[in-house]
Amino acid sequence: MKISIFGLGYVGAVSLACLARDGHQVTGVDIDRTKLDLIAAGKTPVVEEGMVDLMQQVAASGKVSVTTDAEEAMLGTDISLVCVGTPSAANGSQDQGAVLRLAGQMGRALKRKSQPHVVVFRSTLVPGTVEDVLRPIIERESGKKDGEHFHLCFQPEFLREGSSIRDYDKPPFTIVGANSDAAYTQLEQLFGHLPCKFLRTSVRAAEMMKYCCNNFHALKITFANETARLCHALGVDAFEVMDLVCQDTQLNISRAYLKPGFAFGGSCLPKDLRATAYLAKTRDVELPMLAHILASNQNHLELAFDKVVAAGSRKVGFVGLSFKTGTDDLRESPLVSLAELLIGKGYELRIYDPEVHLARLLGANKSFIEQHLPHIGQMLHAEMDTVVAGSEVIVLGSNSPAVIDALAARLKPGQQVIDLVRIPSGTALPVPVQGLCW
Ligand SMILES: NC(=O)c1ccc[n+]([C@@H]2O[C@H](COP(=O)([O-])OP(=O)(O)OC[C@H]3O[C@@H](n4cnc5c(N)ncnc54)[C@H](O)[C@@H]3O)[C@@H](O)[C@H]2O)c1
C-alpha cells in the first residue's frame, strides 16, 4: 500500500519503519526538517530498541521517502496515518493545535484528489474530536463528504516507548473506530495479520478507550505504589504482597469488578478501606488515591439520588435492597443509604427484596438495619405486587433475571424505572427506563 505518515515522533517514526519493513511504500511528513533529514539518511529520529538497524534497512530498500509538503504526500498515497503530538495545554486540556492545522491541510489536499482516501487518526484525541471537530474542518476545506469521497477513522496506538517495535508487532489488540467499511477493510489489510484481536467499534468508543487504557495503567501503578508506601511503613514486603495479589486471576487480575454499575457496599469493602486509610494516618503515610475511593463511591450514590429526585414523583418503590443480589446482607448496602437519603427528604418508600425478610435478619445485619432504617418494617413488603402497584418510580437494584421478569410483568403505563443494575439488552420493560450512567 502507499501510505503517508504525518508526525514522525515516537509513534510515527516506528510506524514508518515497521510498515516499510512489511513491504509498504511509506512517505513520512513532519514540520521538523531535522527529523526528515535523519530518516532520509537512514537514521532514527527517536531512541528506541531496534530502530537504528531497522531505519538503515528500510531507507536502503527505497521504500521510504520524506517531505514537509502535506498535500503532496496525500496526493501520492492511498491512506494517511496521523501521528502528530497532542500534548497538554497549560490548563490541562488537550492541545490540538497540530492536528487542527493538519486537518485544514488534509482538506485542501483532498479537494485536489479524485481517488478515495482513508485518513486514520492515531494520535490520542479526546472523544468526539474526529467526528465533531476534525471532520467539519476536512469537509469544509475539501468541499467533499466523509464516507463518500474520503473515509475518516480512529485507531488508537498502544505502543510503549522502549519496546515500541515489539509492541507494534504484538499489540494487546487492534481497535478500529470506523463508520465506513472502506476504512475498516484497508486497516484490516495493513494490520489484520498481527497476532491479536482485530475489533471494530464506533469512532467515539475508540477515542475514549485509549484514555481509559492509560487511566487504568496509571491507576494500577499508583495502586502498587500506594500499597508499597503503606507496606514499607508497616515493615511488610510490598513485592511479596503485590506478587500474591497478582496471583489471583479470578478476582484481581481479571474482568471482575470492571463492569459499570451502582455504588459498592457490603460488609467488607467500605470498612476495610476505612481501616486502611486510618492505618496510613497513624503511620504518617499519605494515600490520596485509596483515601478518596469512598468519596467517589458516595458521588455515585448521590447520582442515583439525583435521578430519583429528577423523576419527579415522591412515590418510590425499591426492587432490591441488599448490597448485592442473592444475599440478605444489608450492611453498608448503598441501596439502604439511598433509601435513607430519600426518607430524609420525605419520600414515600415501598421496598421489596426477595432475600430480605425482617424476621430472619440476625446479628450485625439486624442491628445495621435497625440503626439506618428503623422504620423498615413499614416499608418492606413481602410481595412485589404491592410495591410496584403503589409506586410511580421504581428503583431497580436487583439483577436477578427472575426479579426483572417479574417486574416487567407488573409495570403499568405512567410508571418509570431507574435502572441501577443495567437491565440485560434482551429484556424490554414496558415503561421508560433510565440507566444510572448508561
Ligand atoms: N509516545 C508514545 O508512547 C505514545 C503511545 C501511544 C499514543 N501516543 C500518542 O501518539 C501521538 C504522537 O505521540 P509521539 O510521542 O509520537 O509525539 P512526538 O511529540 O514524539 O511527535 C509528534 C511529531 O509530530 C510532528 N508534527 C507536529 N505538527 C505537525 C504537522 N502539522 N504535520 C506533520 N508533523 C507534525 C512534530 O514535529 C513531531 O515530530 C500523541 O497523540 C500521543 O498521545 C503516543
The ligand as an ORCA input file, in Angstrom:
! r2SCAN-3c Opt
* xyz 0 1
  N       4.784      8.135     22.703
  C       4.032      7.087     22.945
  O       4.469      6.088     23.529
  C       2.604      7.067     22.505
  C       1.878      5.879     22.589
  C       0.561      5.859     22.160
  C      -0.035      7.008     21.662
  N       0.691      8.167     21.601
  C       0.039      9.348     21.020
  O       0.514      9.488     19.693
  C       0.679     10.854     19.362
  C       2.109     11.120     18.972
  O       2.940     10.862     20.077
  P       4.510     10.931     19.964
  O       5.057     10.594     21.290
  O       4.943     10.163     18.766
  O       4.703     12.517     19.682
  P       6.037     13.320     19.380
  O       5.903     14.619     20.068
  O       7.240     12.469     19.656
  O       5.958     13.536     17.807
  C       4.992     14.325     17.186
  C       5.571     14.773     15.842
  O       4.534     15.467     15.133
  C       5.173     16.481     14.383
  N       4.199     17.452     13.909
  C       3.576     18.435     14.599
  N       2.736     19.100     13.780
  C       2.798     18.532     12.565
  C       2.166     18.774     11.318
  N       1.255     19.731     11.173
  N       2.469     17.975     10.296
  C       3.376     16.982     10.429
  N       4.015     16.715     11.583
  C       3.732     17.479     12.637
  C       6.211     17.027     15.340
  O       7.218     17.773     14.689
  C       6.749     15.732     15.954
  O       7.840     15.221     15.231
  C       0.194     11.640     20.590
  O      -1.170     11.941     20.433
  C       0.370     10.660     21.724
  O      -0.513     10.934     22.787
  C       1.997      8.207     21.994
*
